[in-house]
Amino acid sequence: MTGQSEQQADVIVVGAGPAGSATATYLATGGLDVLVLEKATFPREKVCGDGLTPRAVRELDYLGVDPTGWTSNIGLRIWSHRTYPYLLPWPQLKDFPSIGYVRHRADFDAQLARHAASRGARVEYDVAVTEPIVDRRNQVVGVVAKDGRRFSAPVVVAADGNSSRLAVQLGWDRRVDRPLGVAVRAYYESPRQGEDWIESWLELWDGVPGKSNLLPGYGWAFPMGDGTCNVGLGITNTSPAFGHTDYRTLLRRWLDTTPASWGFREANRVSPIRGAALPMGFSRSAEYRAGLLLVGDAAGLISPFNGEGISYALESGRYAARHIAEAFAAGVRTTAGEQALSRYPVRLRAEWGRHFRLGNWFLKLIGRPELMKIASHYLLPLPGMPMFVHRTLANLIDETPGDIYDLLVHGLRRLVPSV
């Protein structure tokens, strides 16, 4: 590969979202020459719930990102069939902090990219990567941008989102046996914008709860602390309504049933209603092969339980960086270096394989509103069940069990195979 426009690095990271910036931060901190190529200019909007659970907060602590000034919350408020919600504080654990945050993705992603740059990564914006460069041994050795520029490196990281152009061009298609979701959200001016809880709805109605039609999916409302709430809903392909529903109309129908005093009405909407796909539970056919690693949404690392993706994006970046560093220490492009990179997918499944498997089964439940109604009416009210569900869905379990919930979840996971 020759040419005056070619740039070289130890590692190329395509995409400066949470997964890409986390990967770049760790690698640059370790002394590698990292080039991050981001197709957009920052700040840029991203369809997301904007919520950061304690699992994500832990990763930000590891990265050294300062959350000063961010809007914090103390737990989750769950609405089901009752007229009053379940209040579930973030648990006191050894392995995780007991605080959550909400942060607009436009600001959040920009801060993470700046943080990576502060640690030594070279971050270039407005560079749309269109294809991988593959050598005669079928190894990925770089990428080509839309403007024709070429970038080469012995290791490439695809952090290019749920549609992952690099993965698709290499034939790493989405696995049809993994769940796929759609989320839609908008921002509403609301007096609830400064509350201490994020909220989730397990049942969505198009009229009076219990006396109208039960809609597919689940809902959320996250106070942003700036006068607005991020309000949205998600639906997965385990629901018969998936692909046959006007999701924006569905959102309005549900929000019209919430109290008018909350402000979740069209007159108070201050942003377009936007949607995005959510590939879940290891939805790609590979996470590493021939010099290319997939992280975050590109690998389908979104929890089937609650649609959470940021924490797994950050965490996958940490694991990817660790295995890349090991490959360089062993000799990149050597047999030992390749073995180090090949252990990356193994690590991902060791961490989340059983959790995601349980989540795939959980989606089959919430995909059928009538079954979800039975579960929320008769199982959720059982003593201890709300906190058990809370801890399971958010994956907030100490590695060394410290209470009954840790023991129960660890025991449950041992009963199922990894994905």
N, C-alpha and C positions, 0 to 999 in steps of 0.2 A: 504494500500500500504506500503510495507516494503522492506528493502534491503539496503545494504551498499552503493550502487551506486546512490540511490535516492537523488535528491536535491529538496529543497523546496523554495518557494518564495511567496510573496503576489500576484504578477502578472507575468506570463510568456508571453513574446512577441516573436513570431516565425517570424524571418526575421529582418534584420538590414538595410533595404532600408529606404527611406525617411519617409514612414508612420510608420514603426516600431521604428526607432530612435527617431522620434518626440514624439510618444506615451511614450516611455521609458524616454525621457528627462523630460517631464512634470510630470510623475508619480514619478520619482526619486527625482525631485526637491521638490515635495510635501511630501516626507518622506516615500514613500512606497518602499518595497524591490522588485526590478524589475530585472528579469533575462531575458536577450535577447539571443536567440539561432539563430545563423546565419550559414547556411549550407556551405558557401564559406569562403575562407580566403581573407582578404582585403589587397591591393586594388584588385578589380575584375571588369571586363568590364560589361557594361549593355547596351543593345540596346535602344537608346533614342536619341532625338534631342538635348539634353544637354541644352535646353533653359529654362531660369527662367524668367517668366513674372513678372510685379509688384505684381501680386497676390501672387506668390511664395516668392518674396522678402519680402513682409509684414510678411509672416509666419516665415521667417528666422529672421527677426527683433524680433518677439515675442519670438523665441527660444533663442535669444542671440548669434546667429552664426555670426562670423566676416567674411565679404566677401572681406577683404583687399587682393588685388592682383588678384582678379577675373576679367575677361574680361566683361566690361559693354557695354550696348547699349542704345540708346535713343528712339528707336521705331521700327516700322515695315514698311518695304518696300514691297508693294503688286504689283505683276505683273499680269495683266490679258490680255486683247486683244490689249492693246496699246503698242507702241514701247518704251514708257517711263513709269515708275512705279508711283504708289501713295505713297507719303511719309506721314506716319501717326505717329507722335510722341506719346510716352506714355502720357496719359492725366494728367493734374494737378488736383488731387482729394484730398479730405479730408481723405478718408479711405485707400488710397494706395500711396506708393511712386511713383515717376515718373522716375524710372530707371529699367532696366532689366539686367540680366547677362547671360553668358554662362559658363558652367563649366563641364569638363569631369565627367561623372558619377563615374568613378573609384575613382577620387579624392573627388568628392562631397559626395558620400555615406560614404567613409572612414572618412571624416571629421565629418559628422553627427553622426556616430557611436562613434567616439572619444569624441564628445561633450556630448553624452548621458552618456558615462562612466565618464566624468569629473563631471557630476551632481550626480553621485552615482549609476547609473545602472551597473549591472554586465553583461558584454558582452562576450559571448563565441563563438568562430569561429569554423568552421569545424565540426559543429553539425547538421547533417541532420535529421530533424524531419520526422518521417514516419507515425505516426498515433496519434490520440487523445486518452486519457484515459477517459473512460466514466463510471460513477458509476452506482449503481443499480437504481438510480432515473433518469437516462439518462442525468445527468449533466456532462459537460466536467470539469474534475478536474486535468488535466495535459496532458503531451505528452510523447511519447516514441521516442527515437532516433534510428538511423539505427544500432548503435553499442550496442543497448540493454539498454542503460541508460534510467532511468525514471525521470521525472521532474514533480513535483506537485505544484498546486496553485489553489486557489478558483476562479481565473479569468484568462482566456487565451485569448490573442490577436493574431489573424492570420494576419500577415503582410507578407505572403509568396508568393506574386506575383499573376500574372494573372491566373496561373493554380491551385493555392491554394489547396494543397493536403489535408489540414485539412477540408476545406469546402466540397470538393468532397467526402471525406470519410464519412462525415456526411449527405450526400445526398443533399447538397445545390448546386444544379446544375446551370449552366448558363442559364439564361432566353433567350429563342429563340426569344422573341419579343423585345429584346434589340439589338442595333447595335454592330457589331463586326468589327474591323478593322485589317489591317496588315500594318506594317510600315517596310521599308527597308532603310538602311542608310550606308554610308561609309565616310571616311575622305579623303580629297583631298588637296594636296599642292596647294595653291592659293594666288595670290597677293591681294585678297580681304579679307584675314584673319584678318585684323585689322580694318575693317570698323565699323562704329558706328550704323549700322542698321542690324537687322535680316530680312530675306526675306522669302516671301511666294508667291507661284504661284497658281493661281486659275485655270489656263488652262495649260495642258501639251500637247505638240505637238511632233510628231515624225519627223518633217521636218520644213519647213518654216511656222511660225505661220500664220494661216488663209488660208494656201494653202496646208495643209497636213492633216494627220489624228489626230483628237483630242483624246487623250488618257484618260483613266479613272483615277480619283484620283486628289491629290493636291501635291505640292512639297514645299521644303524649303531649305534654305542655311543659316547656322548660323556661322558667323566668330568666330573662337576659340581663336584668339590672339596668337597662337603658331606656326604660319606658315600654318595652315590648316583651312579648313571649314568642318563642319558637313553638309553633303548634303544628302537628302533623299526624299522619297515620301510615301504617305499613300493612301490606298484604302479601302473602307468599303464594307460590304456585301449588301449594298443598290445598288451597281453597278452590272449590269449583268456580268461584267468581273471578279467579285470576285471568287476566287477559280479556275479560268480557265486561269490564267495569270502567266507567268514567270516574277515575280516581279523584279528580278535582271536584266533581259534583258530589261524590261520596264524602269528601272532607267537609264541604259546606252543609250537607244534610246532617252529618253528625254534630257539627259545631252549633247548628241552629237549635239543638236540644240542650246545650249547656246554658247555665244561667246568663241572662243578658248582662248582668252586672260584671261578669268576667271580661266582657269586651270582645269575645271571639266571634265577631260578626263582620260581614263584608264591609260595612262602613268604616271599620277600624283596621282593615287590612292595609299594611303599608309596604307590601312587597308582592311580586307575582307569586302564584302558587307554582312551585317547581317540583319536578320529580326526578328520581334516579333509580337505577337498578341496583340490587343488593345481591351479588353472588356470594353464597354462604357455604360454610363447612367444607373447606378444601375443594373448591369447585373447578380447579384446573387439573389437567391430566398429569402435570408435573410441577414441582416447585424449583427443581434444579436439573439442568442437563447441559452438558457441552459448553460450559463457560457462562451460562446465563442463570441467574437466580431471580425468582419472583418473590416480592414482598407485598404485604398489605392487601388491598383490594385486587391487585393484579393476580394474586394467588387464590382469591376467594376466601380470605381469612376474616370473615365476618361471622359473628356468633349467631347460630340459628335461634338461640334462645331469645335474644332481645335486640338483634340487629346492630349490636355494638361493633364498630370497626376500628375506631381510633386506637384503643388500647392494644388491639392485636396488631395493628399496623406498626405502632411504636415498638412493640415487643418483637415482632418478626424482624424489624430493622436491627435490633440488638443481637438477635441470634445470627442473622445473616452476616453482620459485621464480625462476629466472633469466629465464624467458620472461614470467612474470607481472610481474616488475619492469620488464622492457623494455616491456611493454604500458602500464604506468602512466606510464613516462617518455615514451612516444610519444603518450599520450592514450588511456586506457582507453575502450572503446566507439567509438573512431574506427577508420577503415580501417587506419591504421598500427598501432594497438593490436591489432586483430584479426589482422593479419598476424604480429605477434610471437607471439601465442598459438598460431596455426596452425603455427608452426615447431616447436612442442613435439613432436608425433608424429614429425616428420622427424628431430629430434635423437635421439629414442629409437632409431629404426631405424638411424641412422648409427652409433650406439654398439654396439648389440646384435643388429641384424637378421641378420647373417650367422652370428653365434655361435648364436643361437636356431635358425636354419635347420639348422645342423649338429646341434644338440641334438635337433631333431625326428626327424632320421634316426637318431640314436643310440638314441632310444627304441624305434624299430622293432626294433633289435637286441636290447636287453635285455628287450623284451616277449616274446621267444621264448627260453625257457631253453636249448633245444638249440643255438641260435646263440650265445648268450652263453657257453655251455660251450666251444664251439670257439674263440671269441675269447680267453677267459681261459686256455685250455690251450695254445694254439699261437701267439697273437699277443702277449699280454701279456709272456711271458718273453723276447721279443726284446730285445737290448741297447738301452737308452735308451727303450724303449716305456713302462715304468711311469711315468717322469717326464713323458713326452710326454702320456700319458693324464691324469695328475695336473694338469698345467698347463692342458690343454685343458678338462677338466671344471670346474675352479675358475675358469676365465677369468682366469688370472694371467699376463698377457703384457704386456711393456713396449710402449708405443706406438711408440717408436723401437727396433727390434730390437737386443738386446744379446747374444743367444746363439743357438745353433742351434734351440732350441725356439721362441723368438720367430719366427725366420724360417720354420720349418715351419708354425706355426699361422697366421701372416699369409698365407703362400702358399696354405694350404688354404682359408682364408676367401675369398680372391680368386676361387676357382674356383666358388663357390656364390652364388646370388642372395640378397638380403635377404628376410626373411619378408614 
